[in-house]
Amino acid sequence: MKKWNYTLPAMAAGGEQVLQKLNDHGYDAFFVGGCVRDELMHRTVTDMDITTSATPEQVIALFPDSIPTGLQHGTVTVRSNGHHYEVTTFRTESGYEDFRRPTEVHFVDRVEDDLKRRDFTMNAIARNVNGDLLDPFSGQEDIKQGTVKCVGTPEERFEEDALRIMRGVRFASVFNFGLESDTWSGMILQRDKLAYIAMERVRTEMDKMMAGPFPSKGVQLLMDSRILEYVKSPVRLASLDRNLTGYLDKLPQQAIYRYELLLLLLEMGSSDAGTLLREWTFSGESRDRITNMLAFHEHIMSLFEKLALHMERLEKTELFHLLRTDWIPLVLRFGREAAQDWIQINREIAVEEDIFSPAYRNLCPLLLLKAEDWTAEMNVYHVKDLALGGADLMRVTGRKGGPWLGLTMKRLLHIVALGQIPNDHDSLLDLAKKVIEDEV
């Protein structure tokens, strides 16, 4: 028996136990899909799907503690050796609804018929319990050649499920593969069907692509195909300079950084980005993080343009002082995370490139020299970090709560963050009293 080399031994053993039990009771059974593909590509296998000639009822009879997760599509989740496996009956599909979901599923006896319905040849390889491969569409050869190729006729595969268009781009990007010419043509011909696909599913494919090792490749494919102009919430990438997309690959391998830079390169403002991200079903947390970084960037650009007017008469120490005086309030306003993301992204962008204005290219390196230290030295980032609480301030002053309280606390935060007074109770109370007196 050939061993699995790129999955947990316990997971491989559990899956083989499931296959062996099905075989022992007269059923054909195979590992299939991503686990077989990733093993062949020497990539970590994170889950293992199984396909079988046994019907869902027969699978449940053999594995009484299984979970009927998708009986209408022939899928049962089986537990074995501490792991879960989706076991699906050999099937064909037809009558696709909204170019996504099959309205008719027919169970069949031959695994070859099941493999015909799959998207790409690399995902249409089956492996039996002994490690022997069944590869009717030459998926192994396409993997060796680094090619994403549809099973059968590409137009038909994409008309059945238009999300496969995004999956094809994602596979090409993550694996650094090429797209076979007929597959590429099929994507172009059927891209209008993406209008029927839920944005959450489109975004999920984008998330995986943007978190991969070669997001620039995927973005360039999206530019060339104009695929994103056909989704429910369209995005035009035509204004992107494809030479600049390479910076995406230099950022940490997290989708959030890549999205921030992509929107920055598209010169999309924080307000428009917020609307788009909501339509693309980004979580509130991700949406806030991205828009805060973009708003932070907008203010930094304005600061650089303002300072550029006076650079010739400013000493470097004066320039650093002015940069710090503006940097710290921006950190307080948009958050430490936005500042850190801005630093991370701008460290990777070669400022000599013609991405931003001359003022930006001149001042950004200076700010990057000090910004991280200034952020770390602040000690306070939120009102709750102050040694004086709002309730204490109301008690000492004898005043009821109101707008004055929030304004005073924010003023104290600003002054402490700039290092103008220490963050101790008595100093803050004395200053607060003075601020209140000045405002009365």
Stockholm file with secondary structure:
# STOCKHOLM 1.0

chainA/1-440         MKKWNYTLPAMAAGGEQVLQKLNDHGYDAFFVGGCVRDELMHRTVTDMDITTSATPEQVIALFPDSIPTGLQHGTVTVRSNGHHYEVTTFRTESGYEDFRRPTEVHFVDRVEDDLKRRDFTMNAIARNVNGDLLDPFSGQEDIKQGTVKCVGTPEERFEEDALRIMRGVRFASVFNFGLESDTWSGMILQRDKLAYIAMERVRTEMDKMMAGPFPSKGVQLLMDSRILEYVKSPVRLASLDRNLTGYLDKLPQQAIYRYELLLLLLEMGSSDAGTLLREWTFSGESRDRITNMLAFHEHIMSLFEKLALHMERLEKTELFHLLRTDWIPLVLRFGREAAQDWIQINREIAVEEDIFSPAYRNLCPLLLLKAEDWTAEMNVYHVKDLALGGADLMRVTGRKGGPWLGLTMKRLLHIVALGQIPNDHDSLLDLAKKVIEDEV
#=GR chainA/1-440 SS CCCCSSSCHHHHHHHHHHHHHHHHTTCCEEEETHHHHHHHTTCCCCCCEEEESSCHHHHHHHCTTCEEEEGGGTEEEEEETTEEEEEEECEEEEEEETTTEEEEEEECSCHHHHHHTSSBGGGCCEECTTSCEECTTCHHHHHHHTEECBSSCHHHHHHHCTHHHHHHHHHHHHHTCEECHHHHHHHHHHGGGGGGSCHHHHHHHHHHHHTSSCHHHHHHHHHHHTGGGGSSSCCCCTTSCGGGTTHHHHSCSCHHHHHHHHHHHTTCCHHHHHHHHHHTTCCHHHHHHHHHHHHHHHHHHHHHHHHHTTGGGCCHHHHHHHHHHHHHHHHHHHCHHHHHHHHHHHHHSCTTSTTSCHHHHHHHHHHHHHHHHHHHHTCCCSGGGSSSCHHHHHHHHTCCCSHHHHHHHHHHHHHHHTTSSCSCHHHHHHHHHHHHHHHC
#=GC SS_cons         CCCCSSSCHHHHHHHHHHHHHHHHTTCCEEEETHHHHHHHTTCCCCCCEEEESSCHHHHHHHCTTCEEEEGGGTEEEEEETTEEEEEEECEEEEEEETTTEEEEEEECSCHHHHHHTSSBGGGCCEECTTSCEECTTCHHHHHHHTEECBSSCHHHHHHHCTHHHHHHHHHHHHHTCEECHHHHHHHHHHGGGGGGSCHHHHHHHHHHHHTSSCHHHHHHHHHHHTGGGGSSSCCCCTTSCGGGTTHHHHSCSCHHHHHHHHHHHTTCCHHHHHHHHHHTTCCHHHHHHHHHHHHHHHHHHHHHHHHHTTGGGCCHHHHHHHHHHHHHHHHHHHCHHHHHHHHHHHHHSCTTSTTSCHHHHHHHHHHHHHHHHHHHHTCCCSGGGSSSCHHHHHHHHTCCCSHHHHHHHHHHHHHHHTTSSCSCHHHHHHHHHHHHHHHC
//
